[in-house]
Amino acid sequence: KLWAQRVSVLGSSALRSLSAMSLLKAAMGRTRLAATARLRVMGSRNSAFMPSTPEEWEAAGYEVSKKNSAPKIPSPWNKWFPYEPVPFSPKLGPYTEKVEKDRVYYWCSCGESVSQPYCDNVGCKDTKFKPMVYIPRENETVHFCGSKHSPSKPLFNYTCYLVWADVNTIPAAAVGFGGCFVFGLVLTWFMHP
């Protein structure tokens, strides 16, 4: 009889500890679910790190154009030479446009025109920037610089992505690490005997 009482006591305490452990696991599972849901919500915006509205750009410390709400983002060049004028950057990437041979296009170099990438003769008024003339040699698709920092103005040469990386250091570091990691894996796979 004593043995049966001990088994029933042990059974009830084991049952209690089992139910406590299952409650603990359930609570931990809910915590993990809540954390992953928060991450999904953060990733659903355009970028968790980069501002997307004029108010967010201003809150991040950037000047915003009153004409087209483009932020004024200094390039690394402008950080070294702060006395040069800084254009507004309506897009941190290229504008892909179809152009016609021998037609004259005026590329907006200030970044304040509403009709990007072309100048509307309103944005560049009262600034140090002037519209740049572009005359294509043939009918083609051209990539115009959206950040207005390209040394090969008006054509795109990936400087926009350098400006993006300067604004978004954490995602740029993650992209750099991921690229180097994948390159290392592929190179190891090729070189392994």
Secondary structure, DSSP 8 states (H G I E B T S, - for coil): -HHHHHHHHHHHHHHHHHHHHHHHHHHHHHHHHHHHHHHHHHHHSS-SSS--SHHHHHHTT-EE-TTT--EE---HHHHHSTTS-----S-SSEEEEEE-TT--EEE-SSS--SSTTB--SSTTTTSS---EEE--SSSEEEEEESSS--TTTTB--SHHHHHHHHH-HHHHHHHHHHHHHHHHHHHHHHH--
